[in-house]
């Protein structure tokens, strides 16, 4: 036989040399859940190994993460005042701006900080915008989200990441940031965010479950594929710097299609349900955690993701799985 593909699989050295997909610590963003207070490190039961952290504990945890090679993080706010108008989402004294100022003072430019921009954790009803007659109002919500993004930029965020799926919010955020002198602040759009059952554990982590109804009226229908590209292209035209697909594992085809339809960096979010399933299965001895985590990471990269947001990042780097 002239053609024997197995020749290039003979041992580790040759396999590594001809590997088509590569991972780097530079690709990872680690998500954190920050809450008000001092000395708080509260385990999130649905997500083994993940905690709610007060700003002081967050600083200590990030310091350790930097020693592992994690220098890019994504902040979610938890435990702030909830109201119908979500006013605490853009309050400079709320958890995320407070944490941003602490982190920036401690680590300067050694740490790249992105922040989630959505009001679901700040509303009494748990939806991602202003609610009236059981409907989420798009345009008033966009105004609110832009205010939240500006507050984060003023507190020191390098990047804001709108996850709400309101129409037109990228353009509104870009305009408000630019008008206020933050043209350097990047936007990573949750451009393709599906209404997914994989978010289950996150609802505990962020205390953001809708009190009534669901989010299918604004998050994407998981039966749709072409619509995903339309969503991403709209966000690109409005000024997004990075386009994200969320969730990741069940949407590898979408990551691939997006990669083929944009020249922007592509991010994927390895979400809470995907993470917790692996963690609980590994605890029961049903899977080899290292092997299944790394298989998933390479799948994301192989599909076309340049950036992987994952709760597994600490384990990967601390245990030298790469």
N, C-alpha and C positions, 0 to 999 in steps of 0.2 A: 504493500500500500504506500502510495506517495504521501497521502494526507493522514497524519496521526495527531489530532489535536492534543492527545494526552501527553505528547512530548513537552508541551509548555505548562503541564501541571505536575511535573515529576517531583519537585520538592518546593519547599517554602521560598527559597531564593528566586527560583524562576517564576513562581506564581506572583511574588511581590513585584518583580521587574515588569511583568506584562499586564499587571492589573489595570483595568480600564477606569476604575472608580477609586478615588482617594478621599480620605477624611483628614481634617486638621482641627486642632482645638480652636482655631480662628473662626470656624464655622458655627460654633455653639453660642447660643444665648441662654442664660439660666434665668428662669422666672422666680420672683420672690413675692410673697404676700406680706405687706407691711401694715401694721396697725398702730394706733396711738398708744402712748404710755411709755413706761420704762421697765426694763428687766423682763420683758415678755418673750417667751419662747414656748409657744403652745402647739403641740403636735396636731396635725390635721389627720383625723382618724382614717378618712377615706383615701389618703395619699401617703403611704408609709415613707418616712424619711423627709417629709416636707412639713414646714412649720409656719405659723403666724409669728412674725417678728416685730418687736417695737424697733424704732430707729436705732437705738443704742446697740441692740442685739444684731440688727441688720449690719451695722458697721463691722462688728466682730466677725460675723459670718462671711461678709464680702472680703475681709482681710484674709481669711483662710482660703476662700475661693480663688483669690488672686495668686496664692502660692501654688495652686493646682493648674493655673493657666486659664482660668475663667475670668476674662476682663470685660465681658459684655453681659449686661443683665436687663431684665424687663420687670418693672415694678407694677404691682396691683395694689390698690388701696382697699383696706378692710376695716370695718368698725367705725366709720365716720357717721355723722348724723344723717338719718334718712328723712326725706321729705318728698312731697309731691313734685316740687320744682327742682329737686336735686341740687340745691344751692351749695351744699358742702363740696360738691365735685370741683368747684372752681374757687374754693376758699383757700387762701394761702396758708392757713393754719391746719389744714387737713393732713392726713397721714402721708400722702405721696409728696407734696411740696416740702413738708418738714423733713422727710427722709432724704429728698434730693439735696437740700441744703447741707445736711450732715455729711452725706456721701461726698459731695463736691468739695467741702472743706477738708475732709480727711484724705481723699485720694486724688483730687485734682483731675488731670487729664489721663491718669493711668487707668481710669475706669470709664467705659462707655455705657451711658444709661439711657435706656428706652423706657417709656411709660405707656401703659395701656390707657387709652382714652375711651371711656364708656361710662354711662351713668347708672348702670343696672345695680351696682353696689351702693348707690347713694339715693335711690328712690324707694319710697314705701311700698310700691307695687312690684318692684323688681324688673321692670322693663327697661329697655335701652334708650329711652327717650321720654318726652313729655306725653302723658296719657290723657285722653279726653274721650268720654263715651266708649271706653274699652278699645280705643284705637290709638296707636302710637303716631303722634303728629310729626311728620318729617321735618318741615322747615324750622319750627321752633326748637326742635331737638338739635338740628344742625347748629343753630346759633349757640346753644348751650354747650355743645361739644367743642366748638371753636374756642369759647371762653376757657374751658377746661384745658385744652391744649396750650393756650397762651400762658395760663397759670403755671403749667409744668415747665414750659420753656423759660419763663422768668425765674423759676426756682433752680434751673440748671440742667434740665433734660437735654441730651444731645439729639434725641429722636422721640417723636410722639407716634403712637400706634393706635389709630382709631379702629375699634372693633365692633362698632354699633350696627353697621350695614345700612345707615341712612343714605339716601341718594343725595349727592352733591356735597358731602361733608369734607372731602379732600380739598376741593376748591375753596370752600369757606375757611378751612383751617389754614391753608397756604396763604390766602389773602390776608387773614388777620395776623398771622405770624410775620409776614413781610411788612405790613403796615406798621408793626411795632418793633421793627429792627431785628427780627429773628429769621432773616432769610437763610441763615446758615443751619437752622434747625431742620433736621430731616424728617420725612414722613414715611413710616412703614405702614402701608394700608393693609388691613385685613380685607383684602379686595374680594377674596372668594371664601366666604365663611358660611358653611352649611348649617342648617338647623339639624343638629346631630345629637344622638343619644350618647355619644362618647364624652359629652361634657359633664356627665353625672357627678363625679367627685369634685369637680370645680365648683359646683353650686354650694357645697359645704365650705370649700376653701374661701370663696369670695362672698358668701352669704348673699347670693344674688338670684335666687330662684324667683320666677314670676309668681305673684300671689294669685293670679287669675290668667287663664289662657296660656298661650305659648308664644314662641318667637318666629313662627313660620310665616308671619305676615311681612317680615323684613329680612330674616336670614334666608339663605338660598335653599331651594328644594333639592334634596340629594338625588333626585331622578334626572337632574338637568346638567348637561355638560357644555353645550354651546353657550348657554347663558353665562357660565363662569367666565369665559373669555370676553364676553361683552362687558361684564362687570369690571374686569381687570383693565380693559382698554379705556373705559371711562375714567377710572382712577388715574391711569397713566396720563391721560390728557389733562386732568385737573391738577397734576403736579406731584403725584406720588413718586418717591425715590426708590422704594422697595415694594414689591407685591407679594402678599402672603396667601397661602392656601391653608385652610383650617377646617377640619382635622387633617392629618397627614396620612396615616396608615391605610385608611379605606379610600383614599383619594389620590393614590399614586398616578392614576391616569390623568387627573386634573393637573397635578404638578408637571407632568410631562407635556401636556398640551400648552400650559402656560409658558413653559420654558421655550417652546417652539414658536410662541406668538409674541414674545417681548424680548427686548435687549436689556431690560432692567434686571437687577438682582432678584432672585426668587427665593422667598422664605417659606418654610412650612412649620406648622406648630404641632408637635408630637404631644397631643392633649392629655388631660388628666385621666380619662378613661383608658386610653392606650397605655399610659404609664402604670396605672394601678392594676390593670389586668396582668401585666408582666410581673409586677411586684408580688401580688398575691399568688399567682401561679408558681413563682419561684419559691416562695415561702412554704408552699405545699409540696415542693419537690417535683412538680409536674414538668418544669422546664429548667434548662440551664440559663440562668439570668444573663451571664456575660454573652453567651452565644446568641440568644434571641435579641438582646438589646443591640448588639453590633450588627446583626442581620437587618434589623429595622433601620439603623442609621445608614447603612450602605444602600438600602432600598431607597431612602429619601434622596440621598446624593445621586444615586443612579438614575432616578426619575428626573433629576434636574435641579434640585434645591441647592442653592449656594449657602443658605443660612438655615440652621436647624435650631428651633426653640424647643428645648427638652429638659424635663426634670431629671433625666438620666445623666446629665452632663457631669455632675460631681462624681458619680460612681465610675463613669468611663475614665475620667482623668485621675481620680484618686487611686483606682485599682489598676491603672495602666492597661486598659483593655484595648487601646489603640497601638 
